[in-house]
Structures are given as structure tokens and as C-alpha cells.
Amino acid sequence: MERSLTTLTQQERLGQLELCLERARVSRQVSSLKETREKLEANARGLGLTISEDGLLEGEIDSVKKRGSKGRRWLGVLGFGN
């Protein structure tokens, strides 16, 4: 009886450890996804768009922003632009 109780206690501890590790993994994934979404939203704002809660782009691309600013054109001339 004592052995089975010890075995159950060890299994419980192992289960708690596995659960803790899984929560940490999921938390890292959520953090990474939030960071990616923030980057996407910043890029969308740069084009004059917004991203809705369900992930759809809203708005129209500003033609001036789509071409790039005049201040960066010289980078393209020098071969550093896109």
C-alpha cells in the first residue's frame, strides 16, 4: 500500500511538472504570435491600412506610401532600396 501511494505521488509530481512545461511553451508561443501581430499591424499602418480583430486588412493603400517616401529614393538609386 505504501509503495502504490509513493508511486502515485511521484506520478502526480511528474504530471505537474509536465503541465508546467507545457504552460511555459504555450506562453512563449502566444508571446511570439503577439509580437508578430504587432509587426504586421505596424507594417499595415505604414501602408495606411488597419488589421481587424479577425485578421482582415481594412482600408485602401495610400498611393504615396506605396511608392515610398522621396527621402528614401536615393537609397534605391545607390542600390540599397528594394
N, C-alpha and C positions, 0 to 999 in steps of 0.2 A: 504494500500500500504506500509506504514511504517513497519507494522508487518511482511509482507512477505519478505521485504528487510532484516529485522533483523534476521528472521528465516533462510534465505539463507546465510547470513553472518556467523551465528552460525554453520550451516551445513558445510560451507566451512572450517571453523576453525577445526571442528571435523574431516573432511576428511583429512586435512593437518596433524593433529596430528596422525591419524591412519596410514597415509603414512609414517610419520617419524618413528613411532614404527616398522612398517614392514621393513623399510630400516635397522634399527638397528638390528632386528632379523636376517635378511639375512646376514648382515655384520658379525655377530657373527658366523653364520653357515659357511660362507666362511673362516673365520679365523680358525675355528676348523678343517675344511677339509684340509687347508694348513698345519696345524700343524701335522695332521695325515699322510699326504703325506710325509712330511719331515722325520717323524719317520720311515715310510716304506722304504723310499729311503736310510736312514742310515742303516737299517737292511739289505737291499739288498746289499749295498756296503760292508757290513761286510761279506757277503757270496760270494763276487766277482761278483755280478750282478748289472745291472742298470735297471731303470724303464723308459720306453719311455714316451713321452708326452701323448700317448693314454692309458697309464697304463699297457702296456705289459712288462713282465720281459725279459731282454735280457742278453745273456751270459750263461756261464756254472758255476755251483757251484764248487768252489775250494775245492778239497777233504781235504786239510789240514785245511781250515777254517771250513768246515762242521763238522769235528771231534772235533773241539775246540782246543785251544792252550794248550801246555803242562803245562803252568803256572796255568791253571785252573783245571787240572785233580785232583789235591789234594783236591779241594773242593768237587768233586764228591765222592772221597774216604771217606771223612768225612760226606757225606750225604747231602751236601749243593748244589750239582750240579743238573742238570736236568736229 
